[in-house]
Each structure stands twice: as structure tokens, then as C-alpha cells.
């Protein structure tokens, strides 16, 4: 599988994971493979209710904490999905969501170079 095809497949899997696990998916997704890292950008991630909640600092912190906890609970499933596509293990996972733009970034550090 070419690098571009793999990036596209990862984007599709991440969209589906968000829909299945989180209950709603992004409007767009783009994946970049850089050596041993998989960087996934998901846009349109916040619901209307979350956008209203993000207008003050307490709401902003709540959104970030909840999203972080949900990802940690679904981490094993994410790692399995990445393993299936890449035959590489996830060494570490980093993620954050912008409460201003609604963009979420995932960075997966893999146990080998995927380029």
C-alpha cells in the first residue's frame, strides 16, 4: 500500500472511530505519516452544545478533560485499528482539541518508521 493510500485509510478509520465511539464524527480528516509518527487532523469536532460551553474557562476545561478521558478509555481500540493498518505498534499517543476552531489533533508515535 502506498503512503498516500495508507494515510487515506487511517483518515477513514479515524472518522469511523469518532462516529462509533464518540457518537459523532468530524466534517473532514487528514492524515500525515512522518517517519515513525502518524498525525491526524480532524475538523468540525465540537457539537453546538460544546461550542456554547467553551465560551467560559470552566466549560473549556471540562470539554478538554472529558475528551481526554474518552480517548484514554478507547485507546486500546485505536491502537488495534492502527496495528491492523500499519503492522506497527503505538508507542505513545498525544491528542488535544482546539475549543476555538473545533479541530482535534492525534499524534501516534509508532514503534517503527512508516515512510
VENTANOR-V523169 format. One record per residue. N is the residue number from 1. RES is the residue in three letters. PSI is psi in whole degrees, 0 to 359 (* if undefined). D_CENTER is the distance of its C-alpha to the mean C-alpha in Angstrom with 2 decimals. Layout:
N_RES_PSI_D_CENTER, N_RES_PSI_D_CENTER
//
This chain:
1_UNK_134_21.70, 2_UNK_162_21.38, 3_UNK_316_18.59, 4_UNK_320_17.97, 5_UNK_320_17.99, 6_UNK_316_15.55, 7_UNK_317_13.06, 8_UNK_318_13.77, 9_UNK_319_13.49, 10_UNK_318_10.03, 11_UNK_314_9.02, 12_UNK_319_11.15, 13_UNK_320_9.93, 14_UNK_320_6.30, 15_UNK_313_8.39, 16_UNK_321_10.74, 17_UNK_315_8.80, 18_UNK_317_7.85, 19_UNK_314_11.54, 20_UNK_315_13.02, 21_UNK_317_11.57, 22_UNK_344_10.97, 23_UNK_349_13.83, 24_UNK_152_12.68, 25_UNK_173_10.41, 26_UNK_164_9.76, 27_UNK_327_12.89, 28_UNK_157_11.64, 29_UNK_144_9.08, 30_UNK_135_10.10, 31_UNK_141_9.60, 32_UNK_128_12.05, 33_UNK_122_13.68, 34_UNK_103_15.81, 35_UNK_250_18.11, 36_UNK_18_16.36, 37_UNK_144_12.93, 38_UNK_117_10.01, 39_UNK_123_8.31, 40_UNK_126_5.76, 41_UNK_122_6.81, 42_UNK_124_6.54, 43_UNK_153_9.98, 44_UNK_41_12.09, 45_UNK_341_9.99, 46_UNK_136_13.01, 47_UNK_167_15.91, 48_UNK_319_19.43, 49_UNK_319_20.23, 50_UNK_323_17.39, 51_UNK_320_18.65, 52_UNK_318_22.09, 53_UNK_327_21.11, 54_UNK_1_19.54, 55_UNK_347_23.02, 56_UNK_163_24.22, 57_UNK_322_23.14, 58_UNK_316_23.22, 59_UNK_319_20.96, 60_UNK_312_18.49, 61_UNK_322_18.45, 62_UNK_315_18.22, 63_UNK_312_15.07, 64_UNK_317_13.31, 65_UNK_314_14.92, 66_UNK_314_14.22, 67_UNK_319_10.46, 68_UNK_313_10.65, 69_UNK_319_13.11, 70_UNK_319_11.36, 71_UNK_317_8.41, 72_UNK_322_11.40, 73_UNK_330_13.30, 74_UNK_8_10.94, 75_UNK_316_10.32, 76_UNK_320_13.25, 77_UNK_318_12.13, 78_UNK_315_8.86, 79_UNK_321_11.38, 80_UNK_318_13.85, 81_UNK_317_11.94, 82_UNK_320_11.40, 83_UNK_316_15.03, 84_UNK_320_16.31, 85_UNK_326_15.21, 86_UNK_344_16.04, 87_UNK_29_18.58, 88_UNK_148_17.15, 89_UNK_145_16.15, 90_UNK_123_13.24, 91_UNK_317_15.28, 92_UNK_157_12.90, 93_UNK_130_9.37, 94_UNK_137_8.83, 95_UNK_152_6.65, 96_UNK_160_8.41, 97_UNK_138_9.13, 98_UNK_120_12.29, 99_UNK_356_14.76, 100_UNK_316_16.90, 101_UNK_343_14.94, 102_UNK_9_12.24, 103_UNK_138_9.65, 104_UNK_138_6.29, 105_UNK_133_5.53, 106_UNK_135_4.07, 107_UNK_119_7.51, 108_UNK_124_8.95, 109_UNK_122_12.75, 110_UNK_167_14.61, 111_UNK_5_18.25, 112_UNK_164_19.61, 113_UNK_132_19.61, 114_UNK_354_17.98, 115_UNK_*_19.84
//
